[in-house]
Amino acid sequence: MRFFGLNMLPKAHTHIRKCNIFQLNFVKQYSTTLEPKEPVVLSKTIPGPKSTDLKTQLGAVQSTGTVQFFADYEKSTGNYIFDVDGNILLDVYTQISSVPLGYNHPRLLNLFKDDKNIKTLINRPALGVFPGKEWPEKLQSILMNIAPKGLNKITTMMCGSCSNENAFKSIFIWYQNKLRGSTAFTAEEMNSCMINMPPGAPNLSILSFKGAFHGRTLGALSTTHSKYIHKIDVPSFDWPIASFPQYKYPLEENIAENKKEDERCLGEVQSLIDLYNTKGKPVAGVIVEPIQSEGGDNEASPEFFRALQKICKKNGAALLIDEVQTGGGSTGKFWCHEHFNLEFPPDVVTFSKKLQLGGYFHSDDFVPKEPYRIFNTWMGDPGKIILLEEILKVINEEKLLENVNLAGKVLKDGLINLEKEFPHLLNSTRGRGTFLAVNCCNTKVRDLLVNTLKLHGVQTGGCGEISIRFRPALIFREHHANIVLDRFRTVLKTL
Ligand SMILES: Cc1ncc(COP(=O)(O)O)c(C=O)c1O
């Protein structure tokens, strides 16, 4: 394993070394670039003055309502994101859970010193029609190597939303194939689909859960129910929406009640499947997040997921597990659904974020027989596969899933202690690995905590109405957890 000395700091860091204006003490982080020893906040507000200027500039051509600050990605390093005002934040939100190895990981920087990789980057193919000669081998050795157990096919895509969107299409095609058997499309089917009418465009549905987030494209948005602002004014399919368990914490003190909650929600799933059958909109598939993320880090038990799979099997509906946010290792297993010990493999598993490109794993049954049914121009990106290959090597070599469990335990135990210290402010610490969340007493306090934490050098994210979520990179270590907890305690004391 290579360590990077101070002389080997990326060029962008040289001014820091020379003038040392932040009095930074850089420390070695395994094979990552050097990191500051702790966060540094220089501006009175975040966004600071330079970020505010850039926001005005951007505002001339784009909506900026979501922009928190402008980052300096040349300087950002490891677990720390640098902004244009000189603030250095310990990033436990990581681009909405999308950065596996932190910023400017030397192993990733190194990749683009290689001409072959640069050519892969600049000659981006329309993968469905002109894949490069390496593509079959790359898919086998990289993506199929991390395929959830039992799934032997993959469809690559661009982002999380379009992975779900196309996975729905695969599910509908699979469902209709089951009904049609080996008969060819009828003329009526071919004509009616052209004017969006059945039988060619059948009235099928996808069941989703209250509080779910599966993306913002039209089909995916019909299964998203986390915040009205994502949906308002946009037409949606009339598809069934079941309750997702709302547990009482701590789990070990509320076993019976939470079991009842599982049963209530599962009962609703079956009733809705029956209802939509009688409505003439049969449920072809069920989409579920292993941990509802945007919706508030709502967990459901392994028993819930096993029973949900049984309901899907009984009713001939496909089970789609959306691992866009949970996939890639931060729950302590590469796929979160591995924690559930499902009796059978899920039918479809979607991914994106930490895996750099989007897509879904599935079985043979979900491969359409005819070409161009699941298709777009890019269908993924071989340039991103280069990154993913190296990321997976580093995860293995540095045993980062083990690290996630160690660092996650420190963070989770610390949050539980903070809950005990500040019971009027915090409750319901939950999650797996470093994929953690805690509830605040109300939305106002949650927003205040997220903002004040930032001013104390820790970038977290909100989710649901009252939760703070933690989504650090896989290189987040125990000492980073202690910094987060220290700063959190300081902030909680000020309220
Ligand atoms: C569980 C889940 N599914 C789908 C998506 C949509 O992914 P994208 O933003 O890449 O379209 C997200 C995004 O946060 C997500 O968390």
The ligand as an ORCA input file, in Angstrom:
! r2SCAN-3c Opt
* xyz 0 1
  C     -33.302      5.234     -3.285
  C     -33.141      6.157     -4.443
  N     -33.619      5.811     -5.646
  C     -33.483      6.601     -6.728
  C     -32.848      7.816     -6.636
  C     -32.710      8.686     -7.843
  O     -31.405      8.698     -8.271
  P     -30.870      9.887     -9.205
  O     -30.898     11.130     -8.375
  O     -29.514      9.428     -9.608
  O     -31.793      9.962    -10.360
  C     -32.330      8.228     -5.406
  C     -31.654      9.523     -5.271
  O     -31.367     10.033     -4.236
  C     -32.480      7.375     -4.278
  O     -32.015      7.727     -3.077
*
